[in-house]
Amino acid sequence: MALLALGGCASKQGTELVTRPQPYGPPVAMEEQPEFFVSHLVPQNQELTSWKEMGPTIRKSLIYTGNKSPRKLAVNRPGLKVTWGELEESLKLLHSLLPQLDANPKLLLEKFRWVKVPQGIKYSGYYEPRIKASRTKKPGYTQAIYAKPPDLARYRARHGKYYSRQAIDGKRQVLAGRNLELAWADPVDVYFLQIQGSGKLIFDDNTTAYVNYAGQNGHKYRASGRIIREKGYKLNRGDIFEQRQWFKDHPDKMQEIFFANPSYVFFRFSNRGATGAIGQKVDDWLSLATDRNFLPLGGIVAYGVNAPDPDYTKFPLRGIGFAQDTGGAIKRNRIDVYCGGSARANYVASFLDASGPAWILLKR
């Protein structure tokens, strides 16, 4: 574990020069065992210098689980039945072990049951986009970022779904004039902001503001990359970078693609960055978006995937994470890794689409 490669790579993130150690470990394999996983588990691959830095993230999960009835089930499905009390005790144990983990990571094997997720996980990533915005509508800033409509819950209770994307942003403009516009931005930026669920607005007067997820219209999400291909248009990789360029090259097709995804996300201003389903700010490479009916919200997840990297092509991301968020497209065997708000986070989140193993860690 101490024989980390000393080579590093310097890259620009904004105006700051960041040097990262070379990723450690062999490629992640779907069928690898916990013993092999732990023998190649290092904090550096999660941009940590020590496992002790997980402390604040663990405490966020403890706040959430501590407010639940210990005897009630956090998740109940074939192969996994866990109470909130079991989750809380597992989190407390991990927190107490942090001072020893750097020197003795095998404590994770000795002190926890590793409950493997059957059939593995399909991994994707999300990040906190930074987008240019205006407080008023003007050229270059033509798409509203809407607050949650006050009639959203009532309308959905009656009809099941709220207005579609086309009804909101198309000719009907059903939300226009209701004083729900938080800000205005480029339509493509707003579309991808909705996919990420939160972001940082950089206004044209040099002020900034965070916006976080406030609600969704109830329509099923459809991926724009898939829509583009289904309509017969050419797309190679299908990642966000290529899609952005495609929309820039085909502005006349933008609404056609957008409206084929009826799902719509509403926002609220916040004094902090991306906030997860447990009500706490999510942390880079530690917070995971999961299906709360499949993996217990707040729980400890050992996760592994070969992730894209702008400097090293691929890196074996073996990590200890925490189920602290959810998402409309996150169902069953899917995990969205929160990558942060840097340029590297944008890259990894945009290209991450791979399978790998995962385990729930529970106190023995």
Contacts in CASP RR format, 6 or more apart in sequence:
PFRMAT RR
TARGET T0000
AUTHOR 0000-0000-0000
METHOD contacts of the structure
MODEL  1
MALLALGGCASKQGTELVTRPQPYGPPVAMEEQPEFFVSHLVPQNQELTS
WKEMGPTIRKSLIYTGNKSPRKLAVNRPGLKVTWGELEESLKLLHSLLPQ
LDANPKLLLEKFRWVKVPQGIKYSGYYEPRIKASRTKKPGYTQAIYAKPP
DLARYRARHGKYYSRQAIDGKRQVLAGRNLELAWADPVDVYFLQIQGSGK
LIFDDNTTAYVNYAGQNGHKYRASGRIIREKGYKLNRGDIFEQRQWFKDH
PDKMQEIFFANPSYVFFRFSNRGATGAIGQKVDDWLSLATDRNFLPLGGI
VAYGVNAPDPDYTKFPLRGIGFAQDTGGAIKRNRIDVYCGGSARANYVAS
FLDASGPAWILLKR
1 39 0 8 1.000
1 42 0 8 1.000
1 105 0 8 1.000
4 21 0 8 1.000
4 24 0 8 1.000
4 42 0 8 1.000
4 44 0 8 1.000
5 21 0 8 1.000
5 22 0 8 1.000
5 24 0 8 1.000
6 21 0 8 1.000
6 22 0 8 1.000
7 21 0 8 1.000
7 22 0 8 1.000
8 19 0 8 1.000
8 20 0 8 1.000
8 21 0 8 1.000
8 22 0 8 1.000
9 19 0 8 1.000
9 20 0 8 1.000
9 22 0 8 1.000
9 311 0 8 1.000
9 312 0 8 1.000
10 17 0 8 1.000
10 18 0 8 1.000
10 19 0 8 1.000
11 17 0 8 1.000
11 18 0 8 1.000
11 20 0 8 1.000
11 310 0 8 1.000
11 311 0 8 1.000
11 344 0 8 1.000
12 18 0 8 1.000
12 343 0 8 1.000
13 342 0 8 1.000
13 343 0 8 1.000
13 344 0 8 1.000
14 342 0 8 1.000
14 343 0 8 1.000
18 342 0 8 1.000
18 344 0 8 1.000
20 47 0 8 1.000
20 311 0 8 1.000
21 44 0 8 1.000
22 312 0 8 1.000
23 44 0 8 1.000
23 45 0 8 1.000
23 309 0 8 1.000
23 312 0 8 1.000
23 315 0 8 1.000
23 316 0 8 1.000
24 40 0 8 1.000
24 42 0 8 1.000
24 44 0 8 1.000
24 45 0 8 1.000
24 316 0 8 1.000
25 40 0 8 1.000
25 42 0 8 1.000
25 316 0 8 1.000
25 318 0 8 1.000
26 40 0 8 1.000
26 316 0 8 1.000
27 306 0 8 1.000
27 314 0 8 1.000
27 316 0 8 1.000
28 304 0 8 1.000
28 305 0 8 1.000
28 306 0 8 1.000
28 316 0 8 1.000
28 317 0 8 1.000
28 318 0 8 1.000
28 356 0 8 1.000
28 357 0 8 1.000
29 357 0 8 1.000
30 120 0 8 1.000
30 355 0 8 1.000
30 356 0 8 1.000
30 357 0 8 1.000
31 357 0 8 1.000
32 357 0 8 1.000
34 109 0 8 1.000
34 114 0 8 1.000
34 302 0 8 1.000
34 359 0 8 1.000
35 109 0 8 1.000
37 302 0 8 1.000
37 304 0 8 1.000
37 318 0 8 1.000
37 357 0 8 1.000
37 359 0 8 1.000
38 105 0 8 1.000
38 106 0 8 1.000
38 108 0 8 1.000
38 109 0 8 1.000
40 316 0 8 1.000
40 318 0 8 1.000
41 105 0 8 1.000
41 108 0 8 1.000
41 302 0 8 1.000
41 318 0 8 1.000
41 319 0 8 1.000
41 320 0 8 1.000
42 318 0 8 1.000
43 49 0 8 1.000
43 50 0 8 1.000
43 51 0 8 1.000
43 53 0 8 1.000
43 102 0 8 1.000
45 315 0 8 1.000
45 316 0 8 1.000
45 317 0 8 1.000
45 318 0 8 1.000
45 319 0 8 1.000
46 284 0 8 1.000
46 285 0 8 1.000
46 286 0 8 1.000
46 317 0 8 1.000
46 319 0 8 1.000
46 320 0 8 1.000
47 284 0 8 1.000
47 285 0 8 1.000
48 54 0 8 1.000
48 285 0 8 1.000
50 102 0 8 1.000
51 98 0 8 1.000
51 101 0 8 1.000
51 102 0 8 1.000
51 105 0 8 1.000
51 320 0 8 1.000
52 98 0 8 1.000
52 99 0 8 1.000
52 101 0 8 1.000
52 102 0 8 1.000
54 94 0 8 1.000
54 98 0 8 1.000
54 286 0 8 1.000
54 320 0 8 1.000
55 95 0 8 1.000
55 98 0 8 1.000
56 283 0 8 1.000
57 283 0 8 1.000
57 286 0 8 1.000
57 287 0 8 1.000
57 321 0 8 1.000
57 322 0 8 1.000
57 324 0 8 1.000
58 91 0 8 1.000
58 94 0 8 1.000
58 95 0 8 1.000
58 98 0 8 1.000
58 322 0 8 1.000
59 95 0 8 1.000
60 278 0 8 1.000
60 280 0 8 1.000
60 281 0 8 1.000
60 283 0 8 1.000
60 322 0 8 1.000
60 324 0 8 1.000
61 87 0 8 1.000
61 91 0 8 1.000
61 278 0 8 1.000
61 298 0 8 1.000
61 299 0 8 1.000
61 300 0 8 1.000
61 322 0 8 1.000
61 324 0 8 1.000
62 88 0 8 1.000
62 91 0 8 1.000
62 92 0 8 1.000
62 95 0 8 1.000
63 278 0 8 1.000
63 280 0 8 1.000
64 278 0 8 1.000
64 279 0 8 1.000
64 280 0 8 1.000
64 297 0 8 1.000
64 298 0 8 1.000
64 324 0 8 1.000
65 74 0 8 1.000
65 84 0 8 1.000
65 85 0 8 1.000
65 87 0 8 1.000
65 88 0 8 1.000
65 91 0 8 1.000
65 298 0 8 1.000
65 299 0 8 1.000
66 84 0 8 1.000
66 88 0 8 1.000
68 74 0 8 1.000
68 84 0 8 1.000
68 85 0 8 1.000
68 88 0 8 1.000
69 84 0 8 1.000
70 83 0 8 1.000
70 84 0 8 1.000
70 85 0 8 1.000
70 88 0 8 1.000
71 83 0 8 1.000
71 84 0 8 1.000
71 85 0 8 1.000
72 83 0 8 1.000
72 84 0 8 1.000
73 81 0 8 1.000
73 82 0 8 1.000
73 83 0 8 1.000
73 84 0 8 1.000
74 82 0 8 1.000
74 83 0 8 1.000
74 84 0 8 1.000
74 85 0 8 1.000
74 86 0 8 1.000
74 87 0 8 1.000
74 296 0 8 1.000
74 297 0 8 1.000
74 298 0 8 1.000
74 299 0 8 1.000
75 81 0 8 1.000
75 82 0 8 1.000
75 292 0 8 1.000
75 293 0 8 1.000
75 294 0 8 1.000
75 295 0 8 1.000
75 296 0 8 1.000
77 293 0 8 1.000
77 294 0 8 1.000
79 115 0 8 1.000
79 118 0 8 1.000
80 115 0 8 1.000
80 296 0 8 1.000
80 360 0 8 1.000
82 296 0 8 1.000
82 360 0 8 1.000
82 362 0 8 1.000
86 362 0 8 1.000
86 363 0 8 1.000
87 296 0 8 1.000
87 298 0 8 1.000
87 299 0 8 1.000
87 362 0 8 1.000
89 363 0 8 1.000
90 112 0 8 1.000
90 299 0 8 1.000
90 300 0 8 1.000
90 361 0 8 1.000
90 362 0 8 1.000
90 363 0 8 1.000
91 298 0 8 1.000
91 299 0 8 1.000
91 300 0 8 1.000
93 111 0 8 1.000
93 112 0 8 1.000
93 363 0 8 1.000
94 112 0 8 1.000
94 300 0 8 1.000
94 320 0 8 1.000
94 361 0 8 1.000
97 107 0 8 1.000
97 108 0 8 1.000
97 111 0 8 1.000
100 107 0 8 1.000
101 107 0 8 1.000
101 108 0 8 1.000
108 302 0 8 1.000
108 320 0 8 1.000
108 361 0 8 1.000
110 364 0 8 1.000
111 363 0 8 1.000
111 364 0 8 1.000
112 300 0 8 1.000
112 361 0 8 1.000
112 362 0 8 1.000
112 363 0 8 1.000
112 364 0 8 1.000
113 361 0 8 1.000
113 362 0 8 1.000
113 363 0 8 1.000
113 364 0 8 1.000
114 302 0 8 1.000
114 359 0 8 1.000
114 360 0 8 1.000
114 361 0 8 1.000
115 359 0 8 1.000
115 360 0 8 1.000
115 361 0 8 1.000
115 362 0 8 1.000
116 357 0 8 1.000
116 358 0 8 1.000
116 359 0 8 1.000
117 295 0 8 1.000
117 333 0 8 1.000
117 357 0 8 1.000
117 358 0 8 1.000
117 359 0 8 1.000
117 360 0 8 1.000
118 333 0 8 1.000
119 333 0 8 1.000
120 333 0 8 1.000
120 355 0 8 1.000
120 356 0 8 1.000
120 357 0 8 1.000
120 358 0 8 1.000
121 303 0 8 1.000
121 304 0 8 1.000
121 305 0 8 1.000
121 333 0 8 1.000
121 334 0 8 1.000
121 335 0 8 1.000
121 355 0 8 1.000
121 356 0 8 1.000
121 357 0 8 1.000
121 358 0 8 1.000
122 333 0 8 1.000
122 334 0 8 1.000
122 335 0 8 1.000
122 353 0 8 1.000
122 354 0 8 1.000
122 355 0 8 1.000
123 303 0 8 1.000
123 304 0 8 1.000
123 305 0 8 1.000
123 307 0 8 1.000
123 334 0 8 1.000
123 335 0 8 1.000
123 336 0 8 1.000
123 337 0 8 1.000
123 352 0 8 1.000
123 353 0 8 1.000
123 354 0 8 1.000
123 355 0 8 1.000
123 356 0 8 1.000
124 334 0 8 1.000
124 335 0 8 1.000
124 336 0 8 1.000
124 337 0 8 1.000
124 349 0 8 1.000
124 352 0 8 1.000
124 353 0 8 1.000
125 336 0 8 1.000
125 337 0 8 1.000
125 338 0 8 1.000
125 339 0 8 1.000
125 348 0 8 1.000
125 349 0 8 1.000
125 352 0 8 1.000
126 195 0 8 1.000
126 196 0 8 1.000
126 197 0 8 1.000
126 289 0 8 1.000
126 336 0 8 1.000
126 337 0 8 1.000
126 338 0 8 1.000
126 339 0 8 1.000
126 349 0 8 1.000
127 196 0 8 1.000
127 338 0 8 1.000
127 339 0 8 1.000
127 340 0 8 1.000
127 341 0 8 1.000
127 345 0 8 1.000
127 346 0 8 1.000
127 348 0 8 1.000
127 349 0 8 1.000
127 350 0 8 1.000
128 196 0 8 1.000
128 198 0 8 1.000
128 199 0 8 1.000
128 200 0 8 1.000
128 273 0 8 1.000
128 274 0 8 1.000
128 340 0 8 1.000
128 341 0 8 1.000
128 345 0 8 1.000
129 189 0 8 1.000
129 192 0 8 1.000
129 193 0 8 1.000
129 196 0 8 1.000
129 199 0 8 1.000
129 200 0 8 1.000
129 341 0 8 1.000
129 346 0 8 1.000
130 199 0 8 1.000
130 200 0 8 1.000
130 202 0 8 1.000
130 341 0 8 1.000
131 185 0 8 1.000
131 186 0 8 1.000
131 189 0 8 1.000
131 190 0 8 1.000
131 193 0 8 1.000
131 199 0 8 1.000
131 200 0 8 1.000
131 201 0 8 1.000
131 202 0 8 1.000
132 141 0 8 1.000
132 185 0 8 1.000
132 186 0 8 1.000
132 189 0 8 1.000
132 201 0 8 1.000
132 202 0 8 1.000
132 203 0 8 1.000
132 204 0 8 1.000
133 141 0 8 1.000
133 145 0 8 1.000
133 183 0 8 1.000
133 184 0 8 1.000
133 185 0 8 1.000
133 201 0 8 1.000
133 202 0 8 1.000
133 203 0 8 1.000
133 204 0 8 1.000
134 140 0 8 1.000
134 141 0 8 1.000
134 183 0 8 1.000
134 184 0 8 1.000
134 185 0 8 1.000
134 203 0 8 1.000
134 204 0 8 1.000
135 183 0 8 1.000
135 184 0 8 1.000
135 203 0 8 1.000
135 205 0 8 1.000
136 184 0 8 1.000
137 144 0 8 1.000
137 181 0 8 1.000
137 184 0 8 1.000
138 184 0 8 1.000
140 186 0 8 1.000
141 184 0 8 1.000
141 185 0 8 1.000
141 186 0 8 1.000
141 204 0 8 1.000
142 184 0 8 1.000
142 186 0 8 1.000
142 187 0 8 1.000
143 169 0 8 1.000
143 184 0 8 1.000
143 185 0 8 1.000
143 186 0 8 1.000
143 187 0 8 1.000
143 189 0 8 1.000
143 190 0 8 1.000
143 191 0 8 1.000
144 175 0 8 1.000
144 176 0 8 1.000
144 180 0 8 1.000
144 181 0 8 1.000
144 182 0 8 1.000
144 183 0 8 1.000
144 184 0 8 1.000
144 190 0 8 1.000
145 181 0 8 1.000
145 182 0 8 1.000
145 183 0 8 1.000
145 184 0 8 1.000
145 185 0 8 1.000
145 190 0 8 1.000
145 193 0 8 1.000
145 201 0 8 1.000
145 211 0 8 1.000
145 267 0 8 1.000
146 168 0 8 1.000
146 175 0 8 1.000
146 180 0 8 1.000
146 181 0 8 1.000
146 182 0 8 1.000
146 266 0 8 1.000
146 267 0 8 1.000
147 180 0 8 1.000
147 181 0 8 1.000
147 182 0 8 1.000
147 214 0 8 1.000
147 266 0 8 1.000
147 267 0 8 1.000
147 268 0 8 1.000
148 180 0 8 1.000
148 214 0 8 1.000
148 215 0 8 1.000
148 266 0 8 1.000
148 267 0 8 1.000
148 268 0 8 1.000
149 155 0 8 1.000
149 162 0 8 1.000
149 175 0 8 1.000
149 178 0 8 1.000
149 180 0 8 1.000
149 266 0 8 1.000
152 162 0 8 1.000
152 215 0 8 1.000
152 217 0 8 1.000
152 266 0 8 1.000
155 162 0 8 1.000
155 163 0 8 1.000
156 162 0 8 1.000
156 217 0 8 1.000
156 218 0 8 1.000
160 218 0 8 1.000
161 217 0 8 1.000
161 218 0 8 1.000
161 219 0 8 1.000
162 217 0 8 1.000
162 218 0 8 1.000
162 219 0 8 1.000
162 264 0 8 1.000
163 172 0 8 1.000
163 174 0 8 1.000
163 175 0 8 1.000
163 217 0 8 1.000
163 264 0 8 1.000
164 217 0 8 1.000
164 219 0 8 1.000
164 259 0 8 1.000
164 262 0 8 1.000
164 264 0 8 1.000
165 217 0 8 1.000
165 219 0 8 1.000
165 258 0 8 1.000
165 259 0 8 1.000
165 261 0 8 1.000
165 262 0 8 1.000
165 263 0 8 1.000
165 264 0 8 1.000
166 172 0 8 1.000
166 259 0 8 1.000
166 262 0 8 1.000
167 174 0 8 1.000
168 174 0 8 1.000
168 175 0 8 1.000
168 217 0 8 1.000
168 264 0 8 1.000
169 187 0 8 1.000
169 255 0 8 1.000
169 258 0 8 1.000
169 259 0 8 1.000
170 255 0 8 1.000
170 259 0 8 1.000
182 211 0 8 1.000
182 267 0 8 1.000
182 268 0 8 1.000
182 269 0 8 1.000
183 201 0 8 1.000
183 203 0 8 1.000
183 209 0 8 1.000
183 211 0 8 1.000
185 193 0 8 1.000
185 201 0 8 1.000
187 254 0 8 1.000
187 258 0 8 1.000
188 244 0 8 1.000
188 247 0 8 1.000
188 248 0 8 1.000
188 254 0 8 1.000
191 224 0 8 1.000
191 258 0 8 1.000
192 240 0 8 1.000
192 244 0 8 1.000
193 199 0 8 1.000
193 211 0 8 1.000
193 267 0 8 1.000
194 263 0 8 1.000
194 264 0 8 1.000
194 265 0 8 1.000
195 265 0 8 1.000
196 274 0 8 1.000
197 212 0 8 1.000
197 213 0 8 1.000
197 265 0 8 1.000
197 267 0 8 1.000
197 274 0 8 1.000
198 210 0 8 1.000
198 211 0 8 1.000
198 212 0 8 1.000
198 213 0 8 1.000
198 267 0 8 1.000
198 270 0 8 1.000
198 273 0 8 1.000
198 274 0 8 1.000
198 275 0 8 1.000
199 210 0 8 1.000
199 211 0 8 1.000
199 212 0 8 1.000
199 273 0 8 1.000
199 274 0 8 1.000
200 208 0 8 1.000
200 209 0 8 1.000
200 210 0 8 1.000
200 211 0 8 1.000
200 273 0 8 1.000
201 208 0 8 1.000
201 209 0 8 1.000
201 210 0 8 1.000
201 211 0 8 1.000
202 208 0 8 1.000
203 209 0 8 1.000
209 269 0 8 1.000
210 269 0 8 1.000
210 270 0 8 1.000
210 271 0 8 1.000
210 272 0 8 1.000
210 273 0 8 1.000
211 267 0 8 1.000
211 268 0 8 1.000
211 269 0 8 1.000
211 270 0 8 1.000
212 267 0 8 1.000
212 268 0 8 1.000
212 270 0 8 1.000
212 273 0 8 1.000
212 274 0 8 1.000
212 275 0 8 1.000
213 265 0 8 1.000
213 266 0 8 1.000
213 267 0 8 1.000
213 268 0 8 1.000
213 275 0 8 1.000
214 266 0 8 1.000
214 267 0 8 1.000
214 268 0 8 1.000
215 265 0 8 1.000
215 266 0 8 1.000
216 263 0 8 1.000
216 264 0 8 1.000
216 265 0 8 1.000
216 266 0 8 1.000
216 328 0 8 1.000
217 262 0 8 1.000
217 263 0 8 1.000
217 264 0 8 1.000
217 265 0 8 1.000
217 266 0 8 1.000
218 263 0 8 1.000
219 262 0 8 1.000
219 263 0 8 1.000
219 264 0 8 1.000
220 262 0 8 1.000
220 263 0 8 1.000
221 261 0 8 1.000
221 263 0 8 1.000
221 328 0 8 1.000
221 329 0 8 1.000
222 260 0 8 1.000
222 261 0 8 1.000
222 262 0 8 1.000
222 263 0 8 1.000
223 261 0 8 1.000
223 329 0 8 1.000
224 243 0 8 1.000
224 257 0 8 1.000
224 258 0 8 1.000
224 260 0 8 1.000
224 261 0 8 1.000
225 235 0 8 1.000
225 238 0 8 1.000
225 243 0 8 1.000
227 257 0 8 1.000
227 260 0 8 1.000
227 261 0 8 1.000
228 235 0 8 1.000
228 238 0 8 1.000
228 243 0 8 1.000
228 246 0 8 1.000
228 257 0 8 1.000
229 235 0 8 1.000
231 256 0 8 1.000
231 257 0 8 1.000
231 260 0 8 1.000
233 246 0 8 1.000
233 250 0 8 1.000
233 253 0 8 1.000
235 242 0 8 1.000
235 243 0 8 1.000
235 246 0 8 1.000
236 242 0 8 1.000
237 351 0 8 1.000
239 350 0 8 1.000
239 351 0 8 1.000
240 349 0 8 1.000
240 350 0 8 1.000
241 350 0 8 1.000
247 253 0 8 1.000
247 254 0 8 1.000
247 257 0 8 1.000
263 328 0 8 1.000
272 281 0 8 1.000
273 281 0 8 1.000
274 281 0 8 1.000
274 282 0 8 1.000
274 338 0 8 1.000
274 340 0 8 1.000
275 281 0 8 1.000
275 282 0 8 1.000
276 282 0 8 1.000
276 287 0 8 1.000
276 289 0 8 1.000
276 324 0 8 1.000
276 325 0 8 1.000
276 326 0 8 1.000
277 289 0 8 1.000
277 292 0 8 1.000
277 297 0 8 1.000
277 324 0 8 1.000
277 325 0 8 1.000
277 326 0 8 1.000
277 327 0 8 1.000
278 297 0 8 1.000
278 298 0 8 1.000
278 324 0 8 1.000
278 325 0 8 1.000
280 324 0 8 1.000
282 324 0 8 1.000
282 325 0 8 1.000
282 338 0 8 1.000
283 338 0 8 1.000
284 338 0 8 1.000
284 339 0 8 1.000
284 340 0 8 1.000
284 341 0 8 1.000
284 345 0 8 1.000
285 317 0 8 1.000
285 319 0 8 1.000
285 321 0 8 1.000
285 337 0 8 1.000
285 338 0 8 1.000
285 339 0 8 1.000
285 340 0 8 1.000
286 320 0 8 1.000
286 321 0 8 1.000
286 322 0 8 1.000
286 338 0 8 1.000
287 321 0 8 1.000
287 322 0 8 1.000
287 324 0 8 1.000
287 325 0 8 1.000
287 338 0 8 1.000
288 301 0 8 1.000
288 303 0 8 1.000
288 321 0 8 1.000
288 322 0 8 1.000
288 323 0 8 1.000
288 324 0 8 1.000
288 325 0 8 1.000
288 335 0 8 1.000
288 336 0 8 1.000
288 337 0 8 1.000
288 338 0 8 1.000
289 324 0 8 1.000
289 325 0 8 1.000
289 326 0 8 1.000
289 327 0 8 1.000
289 330 0 8 1.000
289 335 0 8 1.000
289 336 0 8 1.000
289 337 0 8 1.000
289 338 0 8 1.000
290 297 0 8 1.000
290 301 0 8 1.000
290 323 0 8 1.000
290 325 0 8 1.000
290 326 0 8 1.000
290 330 0 8 1.000
290 334 0 8 1.000
290 335 0 8 1.000
290 336 0 8 1.000
291 326 0 8 1.000
291 330 0 8 1.000
291 331 0 8 1.000
291 332 0 8 1.000
291 334 0 8 1.000
292 323 0 8 1.000
292 326 0 8 1.000
294 331 0 8 1.000
294 332 0 8 1.000
294 333 0 8 1.000
295 301 0 8 1.000
295 323 0 8 1.000
295 335 0 8 1.000
295 360 0 8 1.000
296 323 0 8 1.000
296 360 0 8 1.000
297 323 0 8 1.000
297 324 0 8 1.000
297 326 0 8 1.000
298 322 0 8 1.000
298 323 0 8 1.000
298 324 0 8 1.000
299 322 0 8 1.000
299 323 0 8 1.000
299 360 0 8 1.000
299 361 0 8 1.000
300 320 0 8 1.000
300 321 0 8 1.000
300 322 0 8 1.000
300 360 0 8 1.000
300 361 0 8 1.000
300 362 0 8 1.000
301 320 0 8 1.000
301 321 0 8 1.000
301 322 0 8 1.000
301 323 0 8 1.000
301 335 0 8 1.000
301 358 0 8 1.000
301 359 0 8 1.000
301 360 0 8 1.000
301 361 0 8 1.000
302 318 0 8 1.000
302 319 0 8 1.000
302 320 0 8 1.000
302 321 0 8 1.000
302 358 0 8 1.000
302 359 0 8 1.000
302 361 0 8 1.000
303 317 0 8 1.000
303 318 0 8 1.000
303 319 0 8 1.000
303 320 0 8 1.000
303 321 0 8 1.000
303 335 0 8 1.000
303 337 0 8 1.000
303 356 0 8 1.000
303 357 0 8 1.000
303 358 0 8 1.000
304 316 0 8 1.000
304 317 0 8 1.000
304 318 0 8 1.000
304 319 0 8 1.000
304 356 0 8 1.000
304 357 0 8 1.000
304 358 0 8 1.000
305 317 0 8 1.000
305 337 0 8 1.000
305 352 0 8 1.000
305 354 0 8 1.000
305 355 0 8 1.000
305 356 0 8 1.000
306 314 0 8 1.000
306 315 0 8 1.000
306 316 0 8 1.000
306 317 0 8 1.000
306 354 0 8 1.000
306 356 0 8 1.000
307 314 0 8 1.000
307 315 0 8 1.000
307 316 0 8 1.000
307 317 0 8 1.000
307 337 0 8 1.000
307 348 0 8 1.000
307 352 0 8 1.000
307 354 0 8 1.000
308 314 0 8 1.000
308 347 0 8 1.000
308 348 0 8 1.000
308 351 0 8 1.000
308 352 0 8 1.000
309 315 0 8 1.000
309 344 0 8 1.000
309 347 0 8 1.000
309 348 0 8 1.000
310 343 0 8 1.000
310 344 0 8 1.000
310 347 0 8 1.000
310 348 0 8 1.000
317 337 0 8 1.000
320 361 0 8 1.000
325 336 0 8 1.000
325 338 0 8 1.000
327 336 0 8 1.000
330 336 0 8 1.000
335 358 0 8 1.000
337 349 0 8 1.000
337 352 0 8 1.000
339 345 0 8 1.000
339 346 0 8 1.000
339 348 0 8 1.000
339 349 0 8 1.000
339 352 0 8 1.000
340 349 0 8 1.000
END
